[in-house]
Amino acid sequence: MSALRASFRETDIIHVFDPVPYGILATIANIGLKKPIVINAFGTYALFQRGRPLKNALIRWTYRKAAAIIVVSDFVRSQIEKDGFHLPPFTIIPVGVDVERFSADTRNTQVASLPSSYILSVGGLKERKGFRTTIQAFAKVADAFPSLQLVIIGKDFHDGYKEELIRLVEEKGVMDRVHFFSGLSDEELRAAYAHAELFVLCPITTESAIEGFGMVYLEANTAGLPVVGTKNTGAEAAIQDGVNGFLAEGNPEDVSEKIRNILAHPELRERMSRGGKQYVQNFTWANVAQMTIDVYNKIL
């Protein structure tokens, strides 16, 4: 704590990501120093925790002590405030995307074992990413598109979740059409986006975790892919329904219908591809940086 306080003395603004644990620690270390603290509220670690009254008191104290609060999406704001706490004045600033990086030409990049026609889903293998819904939705459209595969790229946290997904794939009879990848290089990941038919990620909100935004949708849009995400999640901040993709109800039936609609109508897919490339211009890191600088300027 003494080292933290020493570093704070040499700075004009302290910017932390989520109140748990960094916001709490920074606010404690800042006692007596009175440096302005900016808190970024991104997702799960911005929320109050059921059955943890002491920690929740510290979170409330941390929010109220902040000189400025930046929330990544209105969905995160609603989840913070759902039990009656009202945030002090805050600014919504989304996550950015590296447009040049994900629009780079990767046609000559080969990724081992990638199928020729596939739906792409990217995210750590965690329950909140909703891969069960994605797999079930894919199984519902598989017969209509016999050459189509599902590629899931994400880190396995070795907590048994991947094994659950594999059992679901077997149960749905699509074992030979669902592929898991991890450890891809940046160039291989860009190539995986570039060669996909569309992007699907169906996050869910659980009692203990949320998906606060959805940068992967913007990465996919930058590569020219229409996207499908789920309502009442952070995906709403990254998807303009009907423009760069579809927002579906959080069930396999509606997700599969959205997938079928895009795949069966090339003109819709092309329109969403163009719409996505235009939409992501709102989320460049230059724009995000300028909005953050504007927050700094207000508190200095």
CORSUL-V586080 format. One record per helix or strand of 3 or more residues. SS is the DSSP state (~ for helix, > for strand). FROM is the first residue (numbers start at 0). TO is the last residue. If there is no record, write none. Layout:
SS:FROM:TO ; SS:FROM:TO
This chain:
~:1:8 ; >:12:16 ; ~:18:28 ; >:35:40 ; ~:43:45 ; ~:52:64 ; >:67:70 ; ~:73:80 ; >:89:91 ; ~:98:101 ; >:117:121 ; ~:126:128 ; ~:130:140 ; >:148:152 ; ~:160:170 ; ~:174:176 ; >:177:180 ; ~:185:194 ; >:197:199 ; ~:214:221 ; >:226:229 ; ~:233:236 ; >:244:247 ; ~:251:263 ; ~:265:282 ; ~:284:298
